[in-house]
Amino acid sequence: MRTALSRRSPGEPGSTDRPGIRRRVGLITTAAVVALTALAGCGSDTGDSDTAGADKTRSVTHDAGTTDNVPAKPKRIVSLSVTLTGHLLALDAPVVATQVAPGPFSDKTGYFLQWADIAKQRNVEVVYAGAEPNLEKVVGAKPDLIIGAASGADSTAKFYDQLKGIAPTLIYRYDNISWQDLTSKLGDAIGLADKAKEILGKFDTRVTEVKGKIKAPTQDVAPLRNNGTQIVIFTKESAQGKLLAALGLKVHEVPENFKASGGPEGGNRTDVVTIAQENLGPALADSSVFFVGHNQEQIDTAKAAPLWKSLPAVTQNRAYDLGLDSFRMDYFSATAVLERVEKAFAV
């Protein structure tokens, strides 16, 4: 403006810690890796001299270190993060397969709603569903580059050493960073920096346009997700918060005394904080509310609950729907969010 993992992203339905779940991941055979390496070697174009292909790879620094053999122009990217897939599709990157996460933010295939149609048009296949990496299927997708997440529900950080044995692998955190900055990083990494600049420039133009058409509320705004037992508040450091701030809205800061002990991921994140349901009123005060990643039924149920229906945001009709697709921000969902904010605050 976050699959069967040991931990889902804060705010995602069914969040739970399951420490042993990753042990079920099957071991990839050495023979499979060797076979893929041989196949990749047969298909590469290195020219007749040692220097002919020197400029066909690059060194890329990412959240697991520096990878020296990244294709300058990858042809078969396999995304192991359904969250990052949207960024890659916006860049017109050659994504041939993606991890998917069937759930409330996706279609039946597991593609996120905001880019499902595009993925189907481009014949993007499913490499596996859920967060438990199926390394043999990754091999079968014949990637020349693997891109994964270093944070969130679809993180493959613990499997980085195995993945880089299949193909050059880059992993990135997507929390504590705007979707724009992440798109730029990915564009730089895969040789599509110009495309990143193009779509970000287009988006900035749209932000300016919407900002000129709306009247920002006098109250600050609290983007949030209601989990039933706790409430996740997206801070000004979140992708959602940064987008709202760019439109001239002031993002609510939850007082320290109302933040749940430990917070998400042990308190190591600054993009979200959690509060207990019973602290909803004093924690939000007079803030307007944006529901992040809810359907209309969920919003109506929340607003009718005893702790919610007396909130100024509810009694004064200042509770807005940021969109079911707003839980994971990329170019596609951010563009849709702009339209919803414009509609909510149009002059």
Secondary structure, DSSP 8 states (H G I E B T S, - for coil): -----SS--TT-TT----TTGGGGS----HHHHHHHHHHHHHH----SSTTTTGGGEEEEEETTEEEEEEESS-S-EEES-HHHHHHHHHTT--EEEEEE--STTB-TTS-BTTTHHHHHHTT-EEEEESSS--HHHHHHT--SEEEEESSSTTB-GGGHHHHTTTS-EEEE--SSS-HHHHHHHHHHHTT-HHHHHHHHHHHHHHHHHHHTTB---SS-EEEEEE-SSEEEEE-TTSHHHHHHHHTT--B----GGGS-SS-GGGGT-SSEEEEEGGGHHHHHTT-EEEEES--HHHHHHHHHSHHHHTSHHHHTT-EEEEEGGGGS-SHHHHHHHHHHHHHHHB-
